[in-house]
């Protein structure tokens, strides 16, 4: 339909109704979680019992808030550390993969590109169990054959990083490859013809052109690692990331502290999204 033509009243009404229902479905649960983070009651759901900040700042008995909950803050920091490592590895390997797929010429490249997507269609639980079984078998084999203790192959944070990296790197590779496809290779060829070295071309032409994709891939990798639960649950050791800690708290009995954590994460995610949007606007205006 041409946008400038008048639309029937029923179509306008149905469009508005659809938009309202769709966005209500998306955001109403988040609004409820945010509101009841301030509920003066020991449960994270209606009815409303009054306003309180105890679930953020409380320091007594059952009213221990988010900022005074040592184990919860430790799990939050653990998730940040894991996400940073996953993001770093994902950017390094994802960039290498993008150049291999886009610039490389070798037999079986198409098959390799399709195989790279396999982790994206495997359920997280199955992926976690498979990695745990393989890593544990390799660790046991090294111990039996050479007497080596490969603790990083046992359940723990190194294995969590490896497990999350195994599928997040595929997404980062796709993002960076899409940007690399649009890069005008004649700019690099012109620099080479003028005597520039490979390192100079990469850091002055290629890398700046890939910067938006790298920033986007880093943001997506960090957020996907931070919120991952299925794979992490299968590989975690004694140091629980935030998602596993929240799952354990939910099983023991939910309190509005979990609502407070959820609100904090929503605000942090929104701040990151706004920062990326502002960076994109500045880049387009430059």
C-alpha positions, 0 to 999 in steps of 0.5 A, spaced: 500 500 500 502 506 498 503 510 504 500 517 502 494 514 500 488 514 505 487 508 509 480 505 511 478 507 518 478 499 520 485 498 518 488 504 522 484 502 528 487 495 527 494 497 526 494 501 532 490 496 536 496 491 534 501 496 536 498 497 543 498 489 544 504 487 541 508 493 545 504 491 551 506 484 551 513 486 550 514 491 556 508 490 561 512 484 564 518 488 565 514 494 568 511 489 573 518 487 575 520 494 576 514 497 580 514 491 585 522 492 586 519 497 590 514 493 594 514 493 601 512 486 602 516 479 602 514 477 595 515 480 588 508 480 586 501 483 587 498 486 592 501 492 593 503 494 600 507 500 600 513 504 597 520 502 600 527 502 598 529 496 602 530 491 596 536 496 594 539 498 600 536 494 606 541 491 611 537 487 616 534 480 616 530 478 611 530 485 608 537 485 605 537 489 599 541 488 593 547 493 595 548 489 601 547 482 599 555 480 598 553 473 594 549 476 589 554 482 588 559 477 587 555 473 582 554 479 578 561 481 578 563 473 576 558 474 570 561 481 568 568 477 568 566 472 564 562 476 559 569 480 558 573 474 557 568 471 552 567 478 548 575 479 548 575 472 545 569 473 540 572 479 537 579 476 536 576 469 533 570 472 530 575 478 526 579 472 524 574 468 522 571 474 518 577 475 514 578 467 513 571 467 510 570 473 506 578 474 503 580 466 504 580 462 497 581 454 499 577 448 498 571 447 502 570 454 504 562 454 503 562 447 508 566 451 513 561 457 513 555 452 514 559 448 519 560 455 523 553 456 524 551 449 527 552 451 534 546 456 533 541 451 532 543 446 538 539 447 544 544 451 550 543 445 554 545 440 549 551 444 547 553 445 555 552 437 556 556 436 550 562 440 552 562 438 559 562 431 557 568 432 552 572 436 556 571 432 562 574 426 558 580 430 555 582 432 563 581 425 565 585 422 559 591 427 560 591 425 568 591 418 566 596 418 561 601 424 563 599 425 570 597 432 568 591 436 572 588 440 567 583 444 572 580 449 566 577 443 563 573 441 569 566 445 571 568 452 573 569 459 570 574 457 564 569 452 562 563 457 562 567 461 558 569 456 553 562 454 552 559 461 551 564 462 546 563 456 542 556 459 540 557 467 541 563 467 536 558 465 530 554 471 531 560 475 532 563 472 525 556 474 522 556 481 524 563 482 522 563 478 515 557 483 513 561 489 514 567 486 511 563 485 505 561 492 504 568 494 505 571 497 498 577 493 497 580 498 492 581 503 498 586 497 501 589 496 494 590 503 493 594 504 499 598 498 497 600 501 491 602 507 494 607 503 498 603 502 505 605 495 509 599 490 511 599 493 518 599 500 516 593 498 511 589 494 517 590 499 522 589 506 518 583 503 513 580 496 515 580 497 522 576 504 522 571 501 517 570 495 521 569 499 528 561 499 528 561 492 527 566 490 532 563 495 537 556 492 535 559 485 536 562 486 542 556 489 545 552 483 543 557 478 545 557 481 552 550 481 553 549 474 550 554 472 555 551 476 561 544 473 560 546 466 558 543 460 563 542 454 559 549 453 557 552 456 563 548 451 568 551 445 565 558 448 566 559 452 572 563 450 578 563 453 585 563 460 583 556 462 580 554 467 575 548 472 576 543 467 572 545 461 576 545 465 582 538 468 581 535 461 579 537 458 585 534 464 589 528 463 585 528 455 587 529 457 595 523 462 594 523 469 590 523 476 594 523 483 591 531 483 591 530 479 584 526 484 582 531 489 584 536 486 580 532 485 574 531 493 574 538 494 575 540 490 569 534 493 565 537 500 566 544 498 565 542 495 558 538 501 556 544 505 558 548 501 553 543 501 548 543 509 548 550 509 548 551 505 542 545 509 538 549 516 540 555 513 537 552 511 531 549 518 530 555 521 531 559 517 526 553 518 521 554 526 523 561 526 522 
